[in-house]
Amino acid sequence: MAKSVKKSGAAPKAAAKPRKPAAKKTVASAKTNGKSVSHDQVAQLAHRFFIERGHTHGHHEEDWFRAEQALRSMAS
């Protein structure tokens, strides 16, 4: 049976630092009159459009732009 050999001179790895929670991104193209729409809001609405369309793939950009437009019109 093979023994594991520890390399001398190799420093032990430090524990990984915990990541900070990601700040909500703001969609740059969805800013209207000082009000902004978050990335998460657009993503949720685009996903709802995807579901309403019957889970048909290949229209994600259309869903995304439609969600941005809908949220922009509600913000103004």
C-alpha positions as CSV (number, residue, x, y, z in Angstrom):
1,M,0.0,0.0,0.0
2,A,1.3,3.4,-0.9
3,K,2.1,6.0,1.7
4,S,1.1,9.6,1.2
5,V,4.1,11.8,1.2
6,K,3.8,15.3,2.5
7,K,6.0,17.8,0.6
8,S,8.3,19.7,2.8
9,G,8.5,23.4,2.2
10,A,4.9,23.6,1.0
11,A,2.9,26.0,3.1
12,P,-0.6,24.7,4.2
13,K,-3.4,26.3,2.3
14,A,-5.4,29.0,4.2
15,A,-9.1,28.5,4.6
16,A,-11.3,30.0,1.9
17,K,-12.6,33.4,2.8
18,P,-16.4,33.7,3.0
19,R,-17.9,35.6,0.1
20,K,-20.0,38.7,0.7
21,P,-23.5,38.5,-0.6
22,A,-23.8,39.9,-4.0
23,A,-25.4,43.3,-4.2
24,K,-28.4,43.5,-6.4
25,K,-27.4,44.6,-9.9
26,T,-29.2,47.4,-11.6
27,V,-30.1,46.9,-15.2
28,A,-28.5,50.0,-16.9
29,S,-30.9,50.0,-19.8
30,A,-33.9,49.9,-17.5
31,K,-33.2,53.2,-15.6
32,T,-36.1,55.6,-15.9
33,N,-36.4,59.1,-14.3
34,G,-34.0,58.2,-11.4
35,K,-35.9,55.0,-10.7
36,S,-34.1,51.7,-11.6
37,V,-35.2,48.2,-12.0
38,S,-33.1,45.4,-10.4
39,H,-31.6,42.5,-12.3
40,D,-33.5,40.1,-10.1
41,Q,-36.9,41.8,-11.0
42,V,-36.2,41.5,-14.7
43,A,-35.1,37.9,-14.3
44,Q,-38.2,36.9,-12.4
45,L,-40.5,38.5,-14.9
46,A,-38.6,37.1,-17.9
47,H,-38.9,33.6,-16.3
48,R,-42.6,34.1,-15.8
49,F,-42.9,35.0,-19.5
50,F,-41.0,31.8,-20.3
51,I,-43.4,29.7,-18.2
52,E,-46.5,31.4,-19.7
53,R,-45.1,30.6,-23.2
54,G,-45.1,26.9,-22.3
55,H,-41.4,26.5,-21.4
56,T,-40.4,26.9,-25.1
57,H,-36.6,27.5,-25.3
58,G,-34.9,29.8,-27.7
59,H,-36.7,33.1,-26.8
60,H,-34.8,34.2,-23.7
61,E,-33.7,37.5,-25.2
62,E,-37.2,38.3,-26.3
63,D,-38.5,37.5,-22.8
64,W,-35.7,39.6,-21.2
65,F,-36.4,42.7,-23.3
66,R,-40.2,42.3,-22.8
67,A,-39.7,42.1,-19.0
68,E,-37.4,45.2,-19.1
69,Q,-40.1,47.2,-21.1
70,A,-42.9,46.1,-18.8
71,L,-41.0,47.0,-15.6
72,R,-39.9,50.4,-17.1
73,S,-43.5,51.2,-18.0
74,M,-44.6,50.4,-14.4
75,A,-41.7,52.5,-13.0
76,S,-42.7,55.6,-14.9
